[in-house]
Amino acid sequence: MKAAVYYGAQDIKVEDIEVPQIGPADILVKVKACGICGSDLHSYQHGIFSRPGWVMGHEVSGEVVAVGEKVEGIKIGDGVVPMAHDNFQGCGRCFWCQREQPQWCPSLIKKPCGECEFCKSGQFYLCNSIRPYQLIGYGRNGGYSEYVIVSRAVLNQNVFKLPSSVSFEEGAFVEPLQGAFHWVSLAEPESRDTAVVLGAGTVGLLVMQLLKNYVSRVIVCEVSPLRLRLARELGADVIIDASVEEPVQRVMDITGTGRSYSGKGGACADIVMECSGTGVALQQALEMTRTGGKIVLVGLFDDLVAINPNRIIHKQLKVISSFAKGKLSRSQETAHVIDLITSGKVKLRPLITHEFGLDEIREAFEAQARPDQSVKVLIKP
C-alpha cells in the first residue's frame, strides 16, 4: 500500500509499505479521509512531536475492510472513526493508580522485545511488541496511508461507527471536535460569560462554535482574513483582526477594565481559549482574562515564552492544561460530538478548504502551513 513516511523536518516521502496484518481482535480500515492536525504540521515544519519512520495522521475516518474473529459489533463495510481511548486498566496499587491516573501505571508500559530485527538494528520503536499499544498516528502508523489497523478494536471505545448522514470528510473532524469539546468543558463555561478564542484555525473555530452553546458572547482574535470571515459566518459575536487592532485594548473596550491586587489594568474576559500556540497570544491572554478567570492552553508552542508570573498570581488566574482530566471519559465525549455533528449543531464543511491525494502530501502540508489561505486540509488516499 502507499503511505507517506515521515523522516524529519520538511522530509516526508510517499512509499510502498506492507498492508497491516490484523490479529483476531483487530480491524483493518481503508482510509477515506485524514485531516492534517496542528501537531502534524509542527512535526513537518520543525521535526518535533514525531519520529522518523512513522506514518503520521490521527484524524482518520474510513471503511472497515477486514474484521478479526474476536471483534464484536463491527462488520465489513461499516464507516468508522478510530479513536484513542482512556479505558486504562492499571494495577490499582501503584503510585499512579492510587492517584486516579492509571494511564501512567507501569503495568501498561510495554517494552521492546530486544530480539526482533527492528530492536537489533536500533529501531526499537518499530518493535511489534509495543506497536499495538501505541496510538494511530502517534507511534503506530496513521492515516496518511491507504489502510490503518485498529488493534484490540472495541466498539464505542477505540472505534466509533459513523452515522449514514455523516460523510467521511466530516468524520475526519470527530477527533479534533472531541478535543475541542473536552477543552471547552475544562473551562466550565457559564451563561453569563464572555469568552475569547485566540487563533481561528480548525480547533479555534470548533471551540468557538461549541462555546456559542454555553456563553453569552464569544470574541475571536486572528490575523488571517479567511479565518476571520469564517469565524463571523459561523457565529462569532465579535472578531478582532490582530494584524490591524491591538487585541488586549479591543477586549478591554468590549468587556471593561479589570482590577487585581496589582491595581487596574487588563480586560474582563471570563474565559480565554489560547488555540494559536504563539508566545504573543499567551502574553495577551494573561491581560485579557479577568481576575479569577480561566485560561485554557490548547495550542502547542514551538518555543519558550516569556511571561510575567506575577500577573497570574495577582489576578488569581486559573491556567488549565489541555491534557487535564475532564468529567467525562474520552469515549463519552466522542459519542457526544458525533451526535453534535449529526444534529448539525457544529458546522464542519465550511472549514474544509483543501483536499489532496496521498501523492500530493507535501503540497498538502505546504497548504496547511499558509493560514491566510487554509483552515482544514484533508488527505484522501
TIVOSE-144657 format. One record per residue (C-alpha): residue number from 1; residue in one letter; y, z, x. Coordinates in Angstrom, 2 decimals. Layout:
BEGIN
MARMI   num   residuo        yy        zz        xx
MARMI   NUM         A         Y         Z         X
...
end
This chain:
BEGIN
MARMI   num   residuo        yy        zz        xx
MARMI     1         M      0.00      0.00      0.00
MARMI     2         K      3.63     -0.38      1.03
MARMI     3         A      5.61      2.72      1.93
MARMI     4         A      9.00      3.44      3.53
MARMI     5         V      8.13      5.65      6.51
MARMI     6         Y     10.85      7.88      7.91
MARMI     7         Y     11.17      8.13     11.70
MARMI     8         G     14.60      9.67     12.18
MARMI     9         A     18.30      9.20     11.53
MARMI    10         Q     19.01      5.63     10.40
MARMI    11         D     15.38      4.77     11.12
MARMI    12         I     13.16      4.04      8.13
MARMI    13         K     10.61      1.23      8.05
MARMI    14         V      8.54     -0.33      5.29
MARMI    15         E      4.92     -0.33      6.45
MARMI    16         D      1.40     -0.75      5.09
MARMI    17         I     -0.44      2.56      4.87
MARMI    18         E     -3.64      3.61      3.15
MARMI    19         V     -3.68      4.30     -0.56
MARMI    20         P     -4.27      8.07     -1.02
MARMI    21         Q     -7.81      9.02     -1.99
MARMI    22         I     -7.96     11.55     -4.79
MARMI    23         G    -10.25     14.52     -5.00
MARMI    24         P    -11.87     15.92     -8.14
MARMI    25         A     -8.76     17.96     -9.05
MARMI    26         D     -6.18     15.28     -8.22
MARMI    27         I     -4.49     12.33     -9.89
MARMI    28         L     -3.06      9.11     -8.43
MARMI    29         V      0.28      7.89     -9.75
MARMI    30         K      1.70      4.37     -9.48
MARMI    31         V      5.37      4.94     -8.71
MARMI    32         K      7.64      3.21    -11.20
MARMI    33         A     10.97      4.73    -10.14
MARMI    34         C     12.16      7.18     -7.49
MARMI    35         G     15.72      8.41     -7.06
MARMI    36         I     17.44      8.91     -3.73
MARMI    37         C     18.35     12.59     -3.56
MARMI    38         G     21.20     14.02     -1.53
MARMI    39         S     18.72     15.80      0.73
MARMI    40         D     17.01     12.46      1.45
MARMI    41         L     20.40     10.96      2.26
MARMI    42         H     21.10     13.82      4.68
MARMI    43         S     17.78     13.07      6.38
MARMI    44         Y     18.52      9.37      6.60
MARMI    45         Q     22.04      9.84      7.92
MARMI    46         H     21.62     12.84     10.21
MARMI    47         G     17.92     13.33     10.92
MARMI    48         I     17.65     16.68      9.12
MARMI    49         F     15.50     18.06      6.29
MARMI    50         S     12.58     15.74      7.07
MARMI    51         R     10.04     14.97      9.79
MARMI    52         P      9.15     11.69     11.46
MARMI    53         G      6.08     10.09      9.96
MARMI    54         W      6.71     11.21      6.38
MARMI    55         V      7.45      9.20      3.30
MARMI    56         M     10.36     10.82      1.51
MARMI    57         G     11.16     10.72     -2.20
MARMI    58         H     10.62     13.57     -4.67
MARMI    59         E     12.49     12.32     -7.76
MARMI    60         V      9.42     10.44     -8.96
MARMI    61         S      8.18      9.00    -12.23
MARMI    62         G      5.19      6.76    -12.69
MARMI    63         E      1.96      5.84    -14.41
MARMI    64         V     -1.40      7.54    -13.85
MARMI    65         V     -3.95      5.09    -12.40
MARMI    66         A     -6.76      7.44    -11.34
MARMI    67         V     -7.87     10.89    -12.52
MARMI    68         G    -10.27     13.34    -10.85
MARMI    69         E    -13.16     14.59    -12.95
MARMI    70         K    -11.89     18.17    -12.99
MARMI    71         V     -8.41     17.28    -14.28
MARMI    72         E     -7.75     18.22    -17.91
MARMI    73         G     -5.29     16.74    -20.39
MARMI    74         I     -4.24     13.76    -18.27
MARMI    75         K     -5.61     10.24    -18.59
MARMI    76         I     -5.15      6.84    -17.00
MARMI    77         G     -2.09      5.12    -18.43
MARMI    78         D     -0.05      8.28    -19.02
MARMI    79         G      3.58      8.14    -17.95
MARMI    80         V      4.23     11.25    -15.86
MARMI    81         V      6.63     13.12    -13.63
MARMI    82         P      5.10     15.02    -10.68
MARMI    83         M      6.91     18.30    -10.01
MARMI    84         A      6.69     21.19     -7.60
MARMI    85         H      5.72     24.34     -9.45
MARMI    86         D      6.22     28.06     -8.93
MARMI    87         N      2.92     29.34    -10.26
MARMI    88         F      2.11     31.13     -6.99
MARMI    89         Q     -0.86     33.47     -6.89
MARMI    90         G     -0.39     35.72     -3.87
MARMI    91         C     -2.49     38.62     -2.67
MARMI    92         G     -0.49     41.13     -4.74
MARMI    93         R     -0.38     43.66     -1.90
MARMI    94         C      1.79     42.32      0.92
MARMI    95         F      5.49     42.86      1.60
MARMI    96         W      6.48     39.71     -0.31
MARMI    97         C      4.21     40.17     -3.31
MARMI    98         Q      5.48     43.72     -3.80
MARMI    99         R      9.00     42.30     -3.97
MARMI   100         E      8.04     39.64     -6.54
MARMI   101         Q      8.30     36.78     -4.03
MARMI   102         P      4.68     35.63     -3.91
MARMI   103         Q      5.70     32.19     -2.63
MARMI   104         W      6.03     33.77      0.84
MARMI   105         C      2.68     35.55      0.72
MARMI   106         P      0.77     34.94      3.99
MARMI   107         S     -2.34     34.14      1.96
MARMI   108         L     -0.62     30.97      0.70
MARMI   109         I      0.44     29.68      4.10
MARMI   110         K     -2.26     27.26      5.17
MARMI   111         K     -2.71     26.43      8.84
MARMI   112         P     -3.57     23.11     10.52
MARMI   113         C     -7.26     22.86     11.37
MARMI   114         G     -6.71     22.20     15.07
MARMI   115         E     -9.71     19.87     15.21
MARMI   116         C     -8.75     16.62     13.46
MARMI   117         E     -7.28     13.56     15.19
MARMI   118         F     -3.79     14.46     13.98
MARMI   119         C     -3.90     18.01     15.34
MARMI   120         K     -5.31     16.85     18.68
MARMI   121         S     -2.57     14.23     19.01
MARMI   122         G      0.13     16.81     18.29
MARMI   123         Q      0.80     15.53     14.77
MARMI   124         F     -0.32     18.80     13.16
MARMI   125         Y      1.99     18.23     10.20
MARMI   126         L     -0.25     15.35      9.12
MARMI   127         C     -3.39     17.51      9.09
MARMI   128         N     -5.33     17.15      5.85
MARMI   129         S     -5.85     20.93      5.80
MARMI   130         I     -2.22     21.56      4.95
MARMI   131         R     -1.11     18.37      3.21
MARMI   132         P     -2.49     19.36     -0.23
MARMI   133         Y     -0.32     22.49     -0.11
MARMI   134         Q      2.93     20.72      0.67
MARMI   135         L      5.32     19.16     -1.82
MARMI   136         I      5.65     15.49     -2.69
MARMI   137         G      8.45     14.09     -0.56
MARMI   138         Y      8.68     17.33      1.42
MARMI   139         G      5.81     17.30      3.89
MARMI   140         R      3.44     15.23      1.77
MARMI   141         N      4.10     11.54      1.25
MARMI   142         G      6.53     10.93     -1.58
MARMI   143         G      7.86      8.31     -3.94
MARMI   144         Y      9.26      5.72     -1.55
MARMI   145         S      5.82      4.16     -1.76
MARMI   146         E      3.64      2.34     -4.25
MARMI   147         Y      1.44      5.35     -5.01
MARMI   148         V      1.60      9.13     -4.74
MARMI   149         I     -1.16     11.66     -5.11
MARMI   150         V     -0.69     14.85     -7.13
MARMI   151         S     -3.06     17.39     -5.64
MARMI   152         R     -4.61     20.04     -7.87
MARMI   153         A     -2.92     18.43    -10.87
MARMI   154         V     -2.31     20.82    -13.76
MARMI   155         L     -0.59     19.52    -16.86
MARMI   156         N      2.75     21.24    -17.55
MARMI   157         Q      2.68     22.98    -14.18
MARMI   158         N      2.97     20.35    -11.46
MARMI   159         V      2.77     17.22    -13.60
MARMI   160         F      4.51     16.55    -16.93
MARMI   161         K      3.99     13.75    -19.41
MARMI   162         L      6.93     11.52    -20.25
MARMI   163         P      7.57     11.07    -23.97
MARMI   164         S      7.28      7.45    -25.06
MARMI   165         S     11.02      7.37    -25.79
MARMI   166         V     11.89      8.23    -22.16
MARMI   167         S     11.91      5.36    -19.67
MARMI   168         F     10.56      5.63    -16.14
MARMI   169         E     14.14      5.24    -14.88
MARMI   170         E     15.19      8.26    -16.95
MARMI   171         G     12.01     10.05    -15.85
MARMI   172         A     13.23      9.89    -12.26
MARMI   173         F     16.03     12.27    -13.31
MARMI   174         V     13.70     15.03    -14.51
MARMI   175         E     13.52     16.68    -11.08
MARMI   176         P     17.30     16.77    -10.39
MARMI   177         L     18.02     17.72    -14.01
MARMI   178         Q     15.63     20.66    -13.74
MARMI   179         G     17.57     21.72    -10.66
MARMI   180         A     20.89     21.33    -12.45
MARMI   181         F     19.66     23.40    -15.39
MARMI   182         H     18.45     26.11    -13.00
MARMI   183         W     21.77     26.24    -11.14
MARMI   184         V     23.84     26.38    -14.32
MARMI   185         S     21.61     29.18    -15.60
MARMI   186         L     22.24     31.16    -12.40
MARMI   187         A     25.96     31.18    -13.25
MARMI   188         E     25.23     32.85    -16.62
MARMI   189         P     27.97     30.88    -18.40
MARMI   190         E     29.73     32.30    -21.45
MARMI   191         S     31.52     30.50    -24.26
MARMI   192         R     34.98     31.67    -23.14
MARMI   193         D     34.54     30.50    -19.54
MARMI   194         T     36.32     27.79    -17.62
MARMI   195         A     34.03     26.13    -15.10
MARMI   196         V     34.90     23.88    -12.18
MARMI   197         V     32.46     21.36    -10.73
MARMI   198         L     33.25     20.29     -7.16
MARMI   199         G     31.65     16.94     -6.44
MARMI   200         A     30.66     14.45     -9.13
MARMI   201         G     27.59     12.85     -7.66
MARMI   202         T     24.38     12.78     -9.66
MARMI   203         V     23.91     16.54     -9.54
MARMI   204         G     27.56     17.29    -10.27
MARMI   205         L     27.56     15.02    -13.31
MARMI   206         L     24.33     16.56    -14.59
MARMI   207         V     25.73     20.08    -14.04
MARMI   208         M     28.91     19.08    -15.87
MARMI   209         Q     27.01     17.77    -18.88
MARMI   210         L     24.93     20.92    -19.10
MARMI   211         L     27.95     23.20    -18.78
MARMI   212         K     29.56     21.47    -21.75
MARMI   213         N     26.92     23.17    -23.92
MARMI   214         Y     27.91     26.67    -22.80
MARMI   215         V     31.58     27.00    -21.78
MARMI   216         S     34.97     26.27    -23.34
MARMI   217         R     36.28     23.97    -20.60
MARMI   218         V     34.86     22.01    -17.67
MARMI   219         I     37.02     20.72    -14.81
MARMI   220         V     35.59     18.14    -12.40
MARMI   221         C     37.04     17.59     -8.93
MARMI   222         E     36.10     14.46     -6.96
MARMI   223         V     37.60     11.73     -4.74
MARMI   224         S     35.62      8.70     -5.98
MARMI   225         P     37.38      6.80     -8.81
MARMI   226         L     33.98      5.59    -10.08
MARMI   227         R     32.59      9.11    -10.32
MARMI   228         L     35.79     10.50    -11.84
MARMI   229         R     35.67      7.80    -14.52
MARMI   230         L     32.06      8.67    -15.32
MARMI   231         A     32.92     12.38    -15.48
MARMI   232         R     35.61     11.62    -18.04
MARMI   233         E     33.33      9.34    -20.08
MARMI   234         L     30.53     11.92    -20.06
MARMI   235         G     32.70     14.71    -21.39
MARMI   236         A     34.70     16.44    -18.65
MARMI   237         D     37.75     18.16    -20.16
MARMI   238         V     39.87     17.72    -17.03
MARMI   239         I     39.35     15.54    -13.97
MARMI   240         I     41.09     16.14    -10.65
MARMI   241         D     41.42     13.32     -8.14
MARMI   242         A     41.28     15.30     -4.90
MARMI   243         S     42.48     12.27     -2.94
MARMI   244         V     45.92     12.49     -4.54
MARMI   245         E     46.13     16.02     -6.03
MARMI   246         E     45.84     19.47     -4.45
MARMI   247         P     42.76     20.85     -6.23
MARMI   248         V     43.48     24.58     -5.97
MARMI   249         Q     47.04     24.19     -7.25
MARMI   250         R     45.83     21.94    -10.05
MARMI   251         V     43.26     24.53    -11.17
MARMI   252         M     45.97     27.20    -10.96
MARMI   253         D     48.17     25.08    -13.22
MARMI   254         I     45.32     24.92    -15.75
MARMI   255         T     43.92     28.47    -15.57
MARMI   256         G     46.81     30.58    -14.27
MARMI   257         T     47.40     32.50    -11.06
MARMI   258         G     44.81     35.07    -10.08
MARMI   259         R     45.10     38.65     -8.89
MARMI   260         S     42.94     40.55     -6.43
MARMI   261         Y     43.01     43.51     -4.05
MARMI   262         S     44.92     41.32     -1.61
MARMI   263         G     47.60     40.54     -4.22
MARMI   264         K     48.39     37.45     -6.23
MARMI   265         G     47.00     34.03     -5.42
MARMI   266         G     44.37     31.50     -6.23
MARMI   267         A     43.26     30.33     -9.64
MARMI   268         C     41.30     31.88    -12.50
MARMI   269         A     38.20     29.73    -12.97
MARMI   270         D     35.30     31.88    -14.16
MARMI   271         I     32.64     29.70    -12.53
MARMI   272         V     32.77     27.20     -9.67
MARMI   273         M     29.74     24.99     -9.05
MARMI   274         E     30.00     23.69     -5.48
MARMI   275         C     28.00     20.45     -5.56
MARMI   276         S     29.63     18.47     -2.75
MARMI   277         G     28.33     20.23      0.36
MARMI   278         T     31.68     19.85      2.13
MARMI   279         G     33.46     22.59      4.01
MARMI   280         V     36.86     22.00      2.45
MARMI   281         A     35.35     22.23     -1.04
MARMI   282         L     33.77     25.61     -0.24
MARMI   283         Q     37.11     26.88      1.03
MARMI   284         Q     38.72     25.65     -2.18
MARMI   285         A     36.01     27.29     -4.27
MARMI   286         L     36.95     30.71     -2.88
MARMI   287         E     40.53     30.15     -4.01
MARMI   288         M     39.76     28.59     -7.39
MARMI   289         T     37.49     31.38     -8.62
MARMI   290         R     39.00     34.36    -10.40
MARMI   291         T     38.43     37.89     -9.20
MARMI   292         G     34.95     38.87    -10.40
MARMI   293         G     33.97     35.23    -10.89
MARMI   294         K     30.94     33.33     -9.65
MARMI   295         I     30.36     30.53     -7.17
MARMI   296         V     27.01     28.73     -7.16
MARMI   297         L     26.26     26.95     -3.88
MARMI   298         V     24.40     23.79     -4.89
MARMI   299         G     25.24     21.19     -2.24
MARMI   300         L     23.64     21.29      1.20
MARMI   301         F     26.01     21.43      4.17
MARMI   302         D     25.68     19.30      7.31
MARMI   303         D     27.92     21.52      9.44
MARMI   304         L     29.09     25.10      9.83
MARMI   305         V     32.01     26.04      7.59
MARMI   306         A     34.91     28.32      8.49
MARMI   307         I     35.77     30.66      5.61
MARMI   308         N     37.67     33.91      5.22
MARMI   309         P     35.07     36.51      4.10
MARMI   310         N     37.86     38.86      3.05
MARMI   311         R     38.54     36.56      0.11
MARMI   312         I     35.00     37.18     -1.12
MARMI   313         I     35.41     40.93     -0.64
MARMI   314         H     38.89     41.31     -2.13
MARMI   315         K     38.12     39.02     -5.07
MARMI   316         Q     34.75     40.67     -5.78
MARMI   317         L     33.15     37.25     -5.88
MARMI   318         K     29.52     36.69     -6.64
MARMI   319         V     28.30     33.87     -4.37
MARMI   320         I     24.91     32.61     -5.53
MARMI   321         S     22.34     30.56     -3.63
MARMI   322         S     20.90     27.60     -5.49
MARMI   323         F     17.49     28.85     -4.32
MARMI   324         A     17.93     32.14     -6.20
MARMI   325         K     15.28     33.01     -8.76
MARMI   326         G     16.16     32.34    -12.38
MARMI   327         K     14.96     33.92    -15.59
MARMI   328         L     12.66     31.00    -16.45
MARMI   329         S      9.85     29.56    -14.37
MARMI   330         R     10.26     26.10    -12.91
MARMI   331         S      7.64     24.85    -15.36
MARMI   332         Q      9.56     26.25    -18.33
MARMI   333         E     12.79     24.70    -17.04
MARMI   334         T     11.11     21.32    -16.62
MARMI   335         A      9.74     21.33    -20.16
MARMI   336         H     13.20     22.23    -21.45
MARMI   337         V     15.03     19.44    -19.63
MARMI   338         I     12.53     16.84    -20.84
MARMI   339         D     13.46     17.97    -24.36
MARMI   340         L     17.16     17.59    -23.46
MARMI   341         I     16.54     14.01    -22.32
MARMI   342         T     14.53     13.18    -25.43
MARMI   343         S     17.23     14.59    -27.71
MARMI   344         G     19.97     12.62    -25.96
MARMI   345         K     21.96     15.76    -25.09
MARMI   346         V     22.15     14.61    -21.47
MARMI   347         K     23.14     11.01    -20.73
MARMI   348         L     21.29      9.53    -17.76
MARMI   349         R     21.55      5.75    -17.84
MARMI   350         P     25.31      5.70    -17.10
MARMI   351         L     24.53      7.44    -13.79
MARMI   352         I     22.27      4.61    -12.55
MARMI   353         T     24.49      2.31    -10.51
MARMI   354         H     21.89      0.55     -8.33
MARMI   355         E     18.20     -0.35     -8.37
MARMI   356         F     16.37     -1.65     -5.28
MARMI   357         G     12.87     -2.73     -4.44
MARMI   358         L     10.94     -0.91     -1.74
MARMI   359         D     11.57     -3.68      0.78
MARMI   360         E     15.30     -3.00      0.35
MARMI   361         I     15.07      0.70      1.25
MARMI   362         R     17.72      0.54      3.98
MARMI   363         E     20.14     -1.26      1.67
MARMI   364         A     19.41      1.39     -0.95
MARMI   365         F     20.30      4.24      1.39
MARMI   366         E     23.44      2.46      2.53
MARMI   367         A     24.46      2.06     -1.12
MARMI   368         Q     23.80      5.74     -1.85
MARMI   369         A     25.98      6.65      1.12
MARMI   370         R     29.03      4.99     -0.50
MARMI   371         P     30.34      7.44     -3.12
MARMI   372         D     33.11      5.05     -4.08
MARMI   373         Q     30.50      2.55     -5.25
MARMI   374         S     27.43      4.51     -6.32
MARMI   375         V     26.16      7.51     -8.23
MARMI   376         K     22.38      7.33     -8.53
MARMI   377         V     20.39      4.75     -6.61
MARMI   378         L     16.80      4.15     -7.73
MARMI   379         I     13.91      2.72     -5.72
MARMI   380         K     11.44      0.74     -7.84
MARMI   381         P      8.35     -0.10     -5.74
end
